[in-house]
Amino acid sequence: MNWLIIFVATLMSAELLVRLPLAATVQNLFKTLKKSAHIITSKAISNHWKEVALPRLAVRMIGQSLTVFALMFLCISPFLVASLIGNSFSLDLLGDLLDPVITLFITAVAWIYLGVVRKWIYARI
């Protein structure tokens, strides 16, 4: 029963990882970080304009960081839901997730799903 629940949670988590804009959000965060580093190191920009621009970029980076956190939380949410379902059946799923064999199982299922099955499914559509 544990293996089936973990299998389904892994498929759901992998699908969320692909569909949510996590990579684009991280790229935007790094662009903002590079922009702020450029402003700090630039000698052509006066200190006054640095004082104006950097707080705005900092607020943007905070928002993007929180968005990355929320998206990552959504990606692992199937495991949390599976744990709640497992607790109703007296199964210790969160404890099982720390087992190296189950971790390898999750990794293998996600790689196979993302690498093979998903490409095969979308090649037929």
N, C-alpha and C positions, 0 to 999 in steps of 0.2 A: 504493500500500500504506500509506503514512504517513497519508493522508487517511482511509482506512477505519478504521485503528487509532485515530486521534484522534477520529473520529466516535463510535465505540463507547465509548471512554473518556469522552467528554463526556456521552453518554447515561447511562452508569453513574454518573458523578459527580453529574449533575443529580438522578438518582433518589435517590442517597444523601443529597444535600443536603435533599431534601424529606422523606425518611423518618426521618432522624436527628433527635433532639431538640435541635438546635443553637440554634434561636431561643428555646426555653423555657429552656435553660441560660444563655444570655446575659441573658434577662430576670431570672432568679433572681440572677445575678451583680449586675445593676444594682440590684435590690431590696436585696440585702445591702449594697451600696455606699451606697445612700441611707439605709439604717438606721444604718450606722456614722457617716455624716455627721450624721444627726439626733442621735445620742448624743453626738458630739463637741461640737456647737453648743448642746446643751440645757443651760440653767442649772438646770433642775429635777433633774437627775441629778448625784449627788455624784461627786467624783473617784474615790472608792473603787470605786463601781459601774462607772464608765467603765473603770477599770483591770481590772476583772473581765470586762466584756462585750467590750471591743475585741479582746483576743487571740483570743477564741473566734470573733468575726466575721472576723478576719484569717485564721484557719485555714480557715474556711468559704470565704472568697474565694480563697484559694490552691487549694483543692480544685476550686472551680468554674472557675477560670482554667485549671487543668490539664485539666479535662474539656472545656472549649471547645477547647483546643489539640488534644486527642486526637480530638475530633469533626471538626475542620477537617482534621486529617491523614488521617482516614478518608475525607473527601470528596475529597481529591486523590489518594488511593491508586490509583484506576484509572489515572491517568496514570503513576504510578510502575511499576505492573505492566505497562502498555503499553510503557514504556521498557525494562523488562527483556526483554519479548518482542521488541521491536524490536532490541535489542542482539544477540539470537541470530540475527537476520536481517541484521546489519550496518546497521541503520537508526539514525540519530541523532535520536530523537524528542525528547529533552529540549532539544537545540539548536534543533529546529524549533519548539518551543513558544514560544520567544522571538521568533519571526518575527511581525511585526504582522499579516500576512495570516492566519496560522493563529490568532492570538489573536482576531481579528475573526470567523473561522470558528467557533471554539469558543463565543464569546459568542452569535453568531446561532443556532447549533444549540441551545444551552441555552435561550435565550429562546423559540425556536419550540417546543421540546419542552415546556418548562414552561408556556408560555402557551396554546398551541393544542392540541397533540396530547394532552397529559395531561388537559386539561379535556374534550376530546372522548371520550377513552377512558373516563373516569370518569362522564361523563354517560350513556353507554350501559349501564353496569353497574347 
